[in-house]
Amino acid sequence: MSIQGNTSNNTTYTHDMKSIGAQSIPNIPALPMIVVMFHMFFFILSLIPNGYPWTSAVIFINVFFFVLGLWATHDQNSAQAVFWMFCIHVSGILIDIIVLGLYFGELQAAYGNGATQAARLFQFSAAMMILNLLFKPLTVFVLVFLFWFRNGFGKVLAILKMNPEGENPYSNLDDGERS
């Protein structure tokens, strides 16, 4: 992505947006899948105990996040895929907090203090889910960076840009000439 413009003496300049701040921002095509695989590792480890102590909402949101990660990895120019990944990821943070808040105490009481193998498996599962939840805000920043890198903010701003005359930039099909 580059910006072109004219200087005061009418010479054209080009500014590469990907080199702002850093020497060069690397294009990592598999970055969405790296993020997804990182979180899927902790999620799968949280499902080790028999009977899946966490609700199906956590399973559903993580599978959906995985599918969106496949889309974002496949279509490397799509800012829309990264945007939806971001939305599902933020929703996943909220769902994880709600599920841990609702079920952790009840399951901790059911499994006991760690004297049995089932209790230790539950504690391991809970620790993996909490670690996954702690890393999610960090990867939100990675997804925002990836959205910016794919020019997502430029597309959003172009949609929000108002016409200077205050007129509707779209014409009614009934009013215009038909060719």
C-alpha positions as CSV (number, residue, x, y, z in Angstrom):
1,M,0.0,0.0,0.0
2,S,1.4,3.3,-0.9
3,I,0.3,6.9,-1.0
4,Q,1.1,9.1,-4.0
5,G,1.0,12.9,-4.1
6,N,2.5,16.0,-5.4
7,T,5.0,18.3,-3.7
8,S,5.0,22.1,-4.2
9,N,7.2,21.9,-7.3
10,N,4.8,19.4,-9.0
11,T,7.1,16.4,-8.6
12,T,5.4,13.1,-7.7
13,Y,6.4,11.2,-4.6
14,T,5.4,7.8,-3.3
15,H,5.4,6.9,0.4
16,D,5.3,3.2,1.3
17,M,2.9,2.8,4.3
18,K,4.4,-0.6,5.3
19,S,7.7,1.0,6.3
20,I,6.2,3.5,8.9
21,G,7.8,3.1,12.3
22,A,9.9,0.0,11.5
23,Q,12.4,-0.6,8.9
24,S,10.1,-3.0,7.1
25,I,7.1,-4.8,8.3
26,P,7.4,-8.5,7.3
27,N,4.5,-10.0,5.4
28,I,3.9,-13.3,7.2
29,P,1.2,-15.0,5.2
30,A,0.5,-17.7,7.8
31,L,0.1,-15.2,10.7
32,P,-3.6,-15.8,11.2
33,M,-3.0,-19.6,11.3
34,I,-0.2,-19.2,13.7
35,V,-2.5,-17.2,16.0
36,V,-5.2,-19.9,15.7
37,M,-2.9,-22.8,16.2
38,F,-1.4,-21.1,19.3
39,H,-4.9,-20.8,20.9
40,M,-6.1,-24.2,19.6
41,F,-3.1,-25.8,21.5
42,F,-4.3,-24.4,24.8
43,F,-8.0,-25.1,24.0
44,I,-7.3,-28.7,23.1
45,L,-5.3,-29.2,26.3
46,S,-8.3,-27.7,28.3
47,L,-10.5,-30.5,26.9
48,I,-8.3,-33.4,28.2
49,P,-10.6,-34.5,31.1
50,N,-13.4,-36.9,30.2
51,G,-16.8,-35.4,29.8
52,Y,-15.7,-31.9,28.7
53,P,-16.3,-29.8,31.7
54,W,-16.6,-26.6,29.6
55,T,-19.8,-25.8,27.7
56,S,-20.4,-26.2,24.1
57,A,-20.3,-22.4,23.6
58,V,-16.5,-22.5,24.2
59,I,-16.1,-25.4,21.8
60,F,-18.3,-23.6,19.1
61,I,-16.5,-20.3,19.3
62,N,-13.1,-21.9,19.1
63,V,-14.0,-24.0,16.1
64,F,-15.5,-20.9,14.4
65,F,-12.3,-19.0,15.2
66,F,-10.3,-21.8,13.6
67,V,-12.5,-21.7,10.4
68,L,-12.1,-17.9,10.2
69,G,-8.3,-18.4,10.6
70,L,-8.3,-20.8,7.6
71,W,-10.2,-18.1,5.6
72,A,-7.8,-15.3,6.6
73,T,-4.8,-17.5,5.8
74,H,-6.2,-18.6,2.4
75,D,-7.3,-15.1,1.3
76,Q,-4.2,-13.1,2.2
77,N,-5.6,-9.8,0.9
78,S,-8.9,-10.0,2.8
79,A,-9.2,-7.5,5.6
80,Q,-12.8,-8.8,6.1
81,A,-11.5,-12.2,7.2
82,V,-9.3,-10.7,9.8
83,F,-12.0,-8.4,10.9
84,W,-14.4,-11.3,11.6
85,M,-11.5,-13.2,13.2
86,F,-11.1,-10.2,15.5
87,C,-14.8,-10.1,16.3
88,I,-15.0,-13.8,17.1
89,H,-11.8,-13.5,19.2
90,V,-13.2,-10.7,21.3
91,S,-16.5,-12.7,21.7
92,G,-14.4,-15.7,22.7
93,I,-12.8,-13.7,25.5
94,L,-16.2,-12.7,26.9
95,I,-17.5,-16.3,26.6
96,D,-14.4,-17.7,28.3
97,I,-14.8,-15.2,31.2
98,I,-18.5,-16.1,31.5
99,V,-18.0,-19.8,31.4
100,L,-15.1,-19.7,33.9
101,G,-17.2,-17.5,36.2
102,L,-20.2,-19.7,36.0
103,Y,-18.7,-23.2,36.1
104,F,-15.3,-23.0,37.7
105,G,-16.5,-23.0,41.4
106,E,-19.0,-25.7,40.8
107,L,-16.6,-28.0,39.1
108,Q,-13.8,-27.3,41.6
109,A,-16.2,-28.3,44.4
110,A,-17.2,-31.4,42.4
111,Y,-13.7,-32.6,41.7
112,G,-12.2,-31.7,45.1
113,N,-8.8,-30.3,46.1
114,G,-6.5,-32.3,43.9
115,A,-6.2,-35.6,45.8
116,T,-7.6,-37.6,42.9
117,Q,-6.5,-38.0,39.3
118,A,-9.8,-36.5,38.2
119,A,-9.2,-33.4,40.3
120,R,-5.7,-33.0,39.0
121,L,-7.0,-33.3,35.4
122,F,-9.6,-30.7,36.1
123,Q,-7.0,-28.3,37.6
124,F,-4.8,-28.8,34.5
125,S,-7.8,-28.2,32.2
126,A,-8.7,-25.1,34.1
127,A,-5.1,-23.8,34.0
128,M,-4.9,-24.3,30.2
129,M,-8.2,-22.5,29.7
130,I,-7.0,-19.6,31.9
131,L,-3.7,-19.4,30.1
132,N,-5.5,-19.3,26.8
133,L,-7.7,-16.5,28.2
134,L,-4.6,-14.6,29.4
135,F,-3.0,-14.8,25.9
136,K,-6.1,-13.7,24.0
137,P,-5.8,-9.9,24.7
138,L,-2.2,-10.1,23.3
139,T,-3.4,-11.7,20.1
140,V,-6.1,-9.1,19.7
141,F,-3.3,-6.6,19.1
142,V,-1.8,-9.0,16.5
143,L,-5.2,-9.2,14.7
144,V,-5.5,-5.4,14.8
145,F,-2.0,-5.1,13.3
146,L,-2.9,-7.7,10.6
147,F,-6.1,-5.8,9.9
148,W,-4.1,-2.6,9.5
149,F,-1.5,-4.4,7.4
150,R,-4.2,-5.6,5.0
151,N,-5.5,-2.0,4.7
152,G,-8.7,-2.7,6.6
153,F,-8.7,0.7,8.3
154,G,-8.4,2.4,4.9
155,K,-11.4,0.5,3.6
156,V,-13.4,1.4,6.7
157,L,-12.5,5.0,6.4
158,A,-13.4,5.1,2.7
159,I,-16.8,3.7,3.5
160,L,-17.3,6.3,6.3
161,K,-16.1,9.2,4.2
162,M,-18.8,11.7,3.5
163,N,-19.3,13.4,0.2
164,P,-18.1,17.0,0.5
165,E,-21.3,18.4,-1.0
166,G,-23.4,16.5,1.5
167,E,-25.1,14.7,-1.3
168,N,-25.8,11.0,-1.5
169,P,-23.0,9.5,-3.6
170,Y,-25.3,6.8,-4.8
171,S,-28.0,7.5,-7.4
172,N,-31.5,6.1,-7.4
173,L,-32.0,3.7,-10.2
174,D,-35.5,5.0,-10.9
175,D,-34.2,8.7,-11.3
176,G,-31.3,8.1,-13.6
177,E,-31.0,7.3,-17.2
178,R,-30.9,3.7,-18.1
179,S,-28.5,2.6,-20.8
